């Protein structure tokens, strides 16, 4: 009577375990207006060291920049860091890190005012210790991940086509064993 498995496949089981331990992801909300970049910088633009940006990492195809001039803010919230990533010298992603419930609430309100309100229908809203919120446009995706236990959050603003190249740029060169193809 009880010998039949509750979950018939591994993917279903994994999804349930992840939802229980990490919170369920909110479904992406369609952006009310796609900015096609970040704060006026279009996706694919060339970033370089200047009065605005300082290079903090150069990993070959990937370069990371930070804003010069003190602690960054986004909307009305002060954030820990704001990093701009290029792949093959094309602007692809911004990563914003922050800490604190008050900062989280400010940023979430700001993102909803800019990109559209979240769907708070039961089953659509993220619960648990990790809350995930997302907005999706034609050229821009925004995802926010907030951990309630540590009061830490991270937001990614990215162009999905360019951001997909980041993983490939991080992969080590293939060892061809001396062969030249």
N, C-alpha and C positions, 0 to 999 in steps of 0.2 A: 504494500500500500504506500509506503514512504520511500521506496527505492528509486522513484523517478526523479531526475534532477529538476530543480526549480528553474534554472537557467539553461536553455538548450544550446547556447553558444557562448564562447569565451568573450566576445565583444559585448554582449548584453551584460554579462557578469561584471566585466571591467567598468562599464558605464555606471552601473549601480554602485559599485564600490567607490569609484571616484566621486560620485554625487554625495555619498554618505560622509566620506572623509574630507573632501575638499570643497564641497558646495557645488551646486549645479550652475553651469554657465547660463547667463542671460542670452537670449537670442539677439542677434544684431538688429538694431533699429535702422531703418533707412534714413540717411541724413536728409535734413530739410534743404540744405544747400552745400554741395561739395566745394570746399575751398581750393581744390586742385593743387595743394601744397600746404605749407605751414607758415602762418603769420606773414603772408605776402611773398614767401619764397616758393616758387613753383617747383614741383617734382621734376627731377632731371637737371636742375640748375647746377652750375659749377660753384662750389664753395672753396674759398682759399683763405689763408691767414690774412687778416686785415685788422682794421680798428674794431670791427664787430666780432670776428671769430679768431680763436686761437686753436691751433691743432694740438690735440692731446694724445693722439695715437695714430701711427701710420703702420698699417699691416698689409702692405702691398696694394692689393685692389681695394681694400677697405681703409677709409680714413675717418677719424672721429674728431669733431670740433666742439668747443664750448664757447658760449658767449663770454666776452671780456666785460669787466666792469662790475664785479661784486656778485652777491647771491642772486640767482635768477628768481623771477616770479612769473606766474602764469595766471592770467585773470587777476584776481585780487589776492591770490595765495602765494606765499613764499614757498619755494620748492628747494630740495636738496641739490638736485642737479638737472641740467637740461643738455643733452648731448645730441649732436647732429651727425648722422652717418651718411657717407657717400660710398657708393660702390662703382668702381671704374670711373671715378670722378663725377658721378651723377648723384645728386641729392635724393636719398631714398627713405630715410627714417629719422624721427626724433624720438628720443627716449627721455621721459621725465620721471624722476624719482622723488617721492615725498614721504613725510612721516606725520602721523597724528590724525585723530578723528576729525577735528575741526578743519584741518586742511583738506582732508578727504571730502567732507561735506561741501566746502567751498568749491573745490575742483569739480565735483559731480554736478553741482548746480550750474557752474559756468559752462561745462560741456553740454548739459541739456539745453541751456539757453542758446548756445551756438549751433548745435547739431540736431536738436530735437529731443522731446521728452522720451523717457524710457517707458516701455510697456510694463506696467506693474501688475498685470494680470497674474493670478497664481499660476505657477508653472513657468512663467516667463521671467520672473524676477529671481536673481541669484540669492541663495541663502547659504547658511553654513559659515564656516570660518574663513572661507575665501570667497570674495564677491567679485564677479566678472561682469563688466558692462561693455557693450560694443555698439559702434555706429558705423554704417557702411555707405559709402558713396561710389560713384563710378570710378573715380581715380584715387580716392582717399579712404583709408580705414583707420578707425580710432578704437583702441581697446584699453580698458582700464582694469587692473587687477589689484584688489585690496585685501590684505590679510588682517582680519580683526584681532587675532592674538597678538601680533607684533605692532599693530597700527602702522603698517608700512604699505605703500602703494607704488605702482609703476604704471605709466601710461605710454602706449606706443601710438605714434601718428606715422602712417606710412603709405607709400604707394605700393600696392600688392605686386605689381609686375617687377618693379625695381627691387623691392624687399626680398622677393624670391631669389634674387641673384646673390644676396648676402650669404646665404648658407653655402652656396657653391664657392664663393670667394673665401670662405673660412676653411674649406676642406683642404687637406694637404695635397700637394702635387702627387699625381699618380706615379707610382714606381713602375716603370716599364722594364725593369731588369736589364737596362743597357740597350734595349731595342729602340730604334728610331723609326717611327711609323710615318 
